[in-house]
Amino acid sequence: MSAKTLKIALAVSVAVNLFAVAGGVAYVVSHDRIERKIEDQKRGGRDGPLGEVLAGLAPETREKVRTALREAALASRPDFEAARAARREAIAVAGQSSLDAARVRTLLDQSRAAELRGRARLEDSAVAVLGTLSPQDRKALTPILQRKGDARRAVVRHDRNEDGRRGESPPR
């Protein structure tokens, strides 16, 4: 073999090895992402404002409340989907060359009504759940009646004492 052939063989070998290493790294990275997604899907419920509110409850109470609220959310889903559909249609009608203001108002009214029905269903279910709890658990769960997640978080953070547990702060 000539020196030129050896150099070409060496260059091809290095290129193939680099390609194999890059493929291995890509596999490992994508495998880790997939594993994290699977873990997130297996985990019951989402972390967030509701998770923070439920964190201070006993596990059996937490699961009972989570199940009841999940059922209420699923029952309310059609109302919220109808609200979104009516709003999308109102946007489409408003964007047409000639404005049909009456139709847009009607669609927006339908959207609001559907959203209010869904919200009422969620709130009624939350009140029903609160009625099944002890006064201490009920007090810990009152932030679920807040409309915004940030407001729930603020109530939860304010309601925790120095030990990280829910309840009233110790006297100073």
C-alpha positions in Angstrom: 0.0 0.0 0.0 1.1 3.4 -0.8 1.3 6.3 1.7 -1.5 8.0 0.0 -3.8 5.0 0.3 -3.0 4.7 4.0 -3.8 8.4 4.6 -7.1 8.0 2.8 -7.9 4.9 4.9 -6.9 6.7 8.1 -9.2 9.7 7.2 -12.1 7.4 6.4 -11.6 5.5 9.7 -11.5 8.8 11.7 -14.7 10.0 9.9 -16.5 6.8 10.6 -15.5 6.7 14.2 -16.6 10.4 14.7 -19.9 9.6 13.1 -20.3 6.6 15.4 -19.5 8.6 18.5 -21.9 11.4 17.5 -24.6 8.8 16.9 -24.0 7.3 20.3 -24.2 10.6 22.0 -27.4 11.5 20.2 -28.9 8.2 21.3 -28.0 8.7 24.9 -29.4 12.2 25.0 -32.6 11.3 23.3 -33.0 8.2 25.5 -32.7 10.4 28.6 -35.4 12.8 27.3 -37.7 10.0 26.5 -37.2 8.5 30.0 -38.0 11.9 31.6 -41.2 12.3 29.5 -42.3 8.8 30.5 -41.7 9.6 34.2 -43.6 12.8 33.9 -46.5 11.0 32.3 -46.5 8.3 35.0 -46.5 10.8 37.8 -50.0 11.4 39.2 -51.1 15.0 38.6 -49.1 18.0 37.7 -46.9 19.9 40.1 -47.9 23.5 40.4 -50.3 25.6 42.3 -52.7 22.7 43.1 -49.8 20.5 44.0 -48.5 23.1 46.4 -51.9 23.4 48.0 -52.3 19.6 48.3 -48.8 19.1 49.6 -49.7 19.8 53.3 -52.5 17.2 53.4 -52.3 13.6 54.5 -51.7 11.2 51.5 -55.2 9.6 51.7 -56.9 13.0 51.9 -54.7 14.4 49.1 -55.6 11.5 46.8 -59.3 11.8 47.6 -59.3 15.6 46.8 -57.1 15.1 43.7 -59.5 12.4 42.4 -62.6 14.5 43.0 -61.1 17.6 41.4 -59.9 15.6 38.4 -63.4 14.2 37.9 -64.9 17.8 38.1 -62.3 19.0 35.6 -63.2 16.2 33.2 -66.9 16.9 33.6 -66.2 20.6 32.9 -64.0 20.0 29.9 -66.9 20.1 27.3 -68.0 23.5 28.6 -64.4 24.9 28.3 -64.0 23.4 24.8 -67.3 24.9 23.7 -66.1 28.3 25.1 -62.8 28.1 23.1 -64.6 27.0 19.9 -67.1 29.9 20.1 -64.3 32.4 20.8 -62.3 31.0 17.8 -65.3 31.3 15.6 -65.9 34.9 16.8 -62.3 35.7 15.9 -62.8 34.2 12.5 -66.0 36.1 11.9 -64.5 39.3 13.1 -61.6 38.9 10.7 -63.8 38.6 7.6 -64.0 41.4 5.1 -67.4 42.6 6.3 -68.0 42.7 10.0 -71.1 40.9 11.3 -71.1 42.5 14.8 -74.2 40.8 15.9 -72.8 37.4 15.1 -69.5 38.2 16.9 -71.4 39.4 20.0 -73.5 36.3 20.0 -70.5 34.0 19.7 -68.7 35.9 22.5 -71.8 35.6 24.7 -71.9 31.9 24.0 -68.2 31.6 24.8 -68.7 33.5 28.1 -71.7 31.4 29.1 -70.0 28.2 28.4 -66.9 29.3 30.4 -69.1 30.3 33.3 -70.9 27.0 33.2 -67.6 25.2 33.4 -66.2 27.4 36.1 -69.4 27.0 38.1 -69.2 23.2 37.8 -65.5 23.3 39.0 -66.3 25.7 41.9 -69.4 23.7 43.0 -67.3 20.5 43.0 -64.6 22.3 45.0 -67.1 23.4 47.6 -68.5 19.9 47.8 -65.0 18.5 48.4 -64.4 21.2 51.1 -67.5 20.0 52.8 -66.1 16.5 53.3 -62.9 17.7 55.0 -61.9 18.5 58.6 -61.7 22.3 59.4 -57.9 22.2 59.3 -57.8 20.5 55.9 -60.5 22.8 54.7 -58.5 25.8 55.7 -55.5 24.4 53.9 -57.5 23.9 50.7 -59.3 27.2 50.6 -56.7 28.6 48.0 -58.2 26.3 45.4 -61.0 28.8 45.2 -58.6 31.4 43.9 -59.0 32.0 40.1 -55.3 32.5 39.4 -52.5 30.1 40.1 -50.2 32.9 41.3 -52.8 33.9 43.9 -52.9 30.3 45.1 -49.2 30.2 45.4 -49.1 33.4 47.3 -51.7 32.1 49.8 -49.8 28.8 50.2 -46.5 30.5 50.8 -47.9 33.0 53.2 -49.7 30.3 55.1 -46.6 28.2 55.8 -44.7 28.7 59.0 -41.0 28.6 59.5 -41.0 24.8 59.8 -42.4 24.6 56.2 -45.7 23.2 57.5 -49.1 24.7 56.9 -50.8 26.5 59.7 -50.5 29.6 61.7 -47.2 31.1 62.3 -46.0 30.7 65.9 -46.2 33.8 68.1 -43.1 35.9 68.3 
